[in-house]
Amino acid sequence: MSKNKSIILAVIVIALIAGAYWFFNLKDDEKTICFTVSNPTDFCRNNEIVEIDFEKLGIAPNGDFLLVDSAEQEIPYQRTANGILFQVSLDASESSVFQIKQGRPSTPMYKVFARFVPERKDDFAWENDIAAYRMYGPALANENPSNGVDLWLKRTSELIVDSFYYREHNLGLPYHVDYGKGLDCYKVGHTMGCGGVALILNDSVLVGNHYDHWEIIEEGPLRTIFELTYDSVAVLDQTLKEKIRITVCAGSVVNRADVVYEGENIEGLKLAAGIFLHSDSTGVIESDMPAQHWMAYAEHAQSDAGLDEGRNYVAVVMPQSADTLQKDGNLIAWQDYKVGDTATYYFGGGWNKWLFETDQAWFKAVSNAAQAISCPLVISTKQNSK
């Protein structure tokens, strides 16, 4: 390395160290880092995740600091590789100011969870404070599973996945029965279930099978990201590989799914996200495709024992969708697709015994979620120094 390059590198390192020292060692009244979060929509944004980079804040990523609101109340946050994320609630068109201050932050309450479940035939299960889900693994290969999504109904903000599996396998208390915190009464079979993904070719919906590999990408109390890989997706005489990366956030009605198929290109493909309709005579479909990019379904929920469990809800938001159709018992949102491209859509579910008392309350929540995706909260930063 030349002498000049060595000097430049040394100056950069010293500046970074000095910047971090400057912020983390000055008194509270000597420096304030402020930023504003604004709601650009005409409806309330409740407990929505906001993410902001260290670079945008103008601080080094190391060291402890507090996040406080305008009333000096601490806001718990999750640290990521590049910044922080936290939850915020704003009324329509409201703005709120937050500050970064010195101090040791409190640990946020865990509101999301995901794990591989080898004791239940390789399920991969996850949840937030609204609902729980699972997808099926290789140990179920002989039972004709799909790559559809199973929905577990919750009526508590507590994390319930681990306790449900524990009670099922250790106490003989099946999760198909509601003991006060929810149950699994949703049937998937070999369908798309609660927002599963499939390719469409020549009017055939190619529902997949079990996943082959799993990986947790990011794990935290407010957001967790994992990826499932399907090694062999049969399309005519070709085989593609599917990777679906799912992001689950605290307070969110929907999960984000980023899906890519790898292999040789196949002309005429469409990518679809779907809702299985269960042939329920009481089922209600509400859709605002393609204008607002969402569709939702409400249906009768019934336990394995035949007990009435109210109404369960499912939704899909597909920002790039062209339209909807019904095929093989699935309500489908679809878009044209080219192998190798990453497509993003959202899916989720709920229950009338927790947060959504009526079908219309669910449809409104889904509509708001779709609008929030297209109109994210606005972050502006301002740094003040004495």
Buried (B, 14 or more C-beta within 10 A) or exposed (E): EEEEEEEEEEEEEEEEEEEBEBBBEBEEEEBBBBBBBBBBBEBEBEBBBBBBBBEBBBBBBEEEBBBBBEEEEEBBBBBBEEBBBBBBEBEEEEBBEBBBBBEEBEEBEBBBBBBBBEEBBBBBBBBBBBBBBBBBBBBBBEEEBBBBBBBBBBBEBBBBBEBBBEBBBEEEBBBBBBEEBBBBBBEBEBBBBBBBBBBBBEEEBBBBBBBBEBEBEEBBBBBBBBBBBBEEBEBEEEEBBBBBBBBBBBBBBBBBBBBBBEBEEBEEBBBBBBBBBBEBEEBBBBBBBBEBBBBBBBBBBBBEEEEEBBBBBBBBBBBBBEEBBEBBBBBBBBBEBEBEEEBBBBBBBBBBBBBBEEBEBBBBBBBBBBBBBEEBBEBEBEBEEE
